[in-house]
Amino acid sequence: MAETAATLTEIRAGIDVLDRELVCLLARREALVRQAAPLKSDGQAVRAPDRVAQVIARVRTLASEAGADPDLIERIYRGMIQAFIDMETGEHHRRVGAENAVIARGVRAQVAERLSPSGLAEVGGA
């Protein structure tokens, strides 16, 4: 039993090392996704179903070549991709909302100027 515990401890230590590497790689992937997000015009571009299918097909092949279970790797990737899509969608909504707020402020300023006494005099309203 002590040998099993030592082996399990060693295996877990190896998993911890891999987790550190995976998190660093995911952080790099997140940075790239964040760079791509502003280049996408709408929700359809964010979801990019053709790109998702392309990525899934590629990682399934890579999984097979690496001796991993392609179905398991696909499930992991689909979850990761969805998390990044959710992140990008939130970024897109914030960006569009900020752009709309700037436009609305400009429109309000124009309306206020036209409704001011000097603005009304210019258009013959006073």
Secondary structure as UniProt FT lines:
FT   HELIX           2..36
FT   HELIX           37..39
FT   HELIX           43..47
FT   HELIX           49..66
FT   HELIX           70..115
FT   HELIX           117..122
FT   TURN            123..124
//
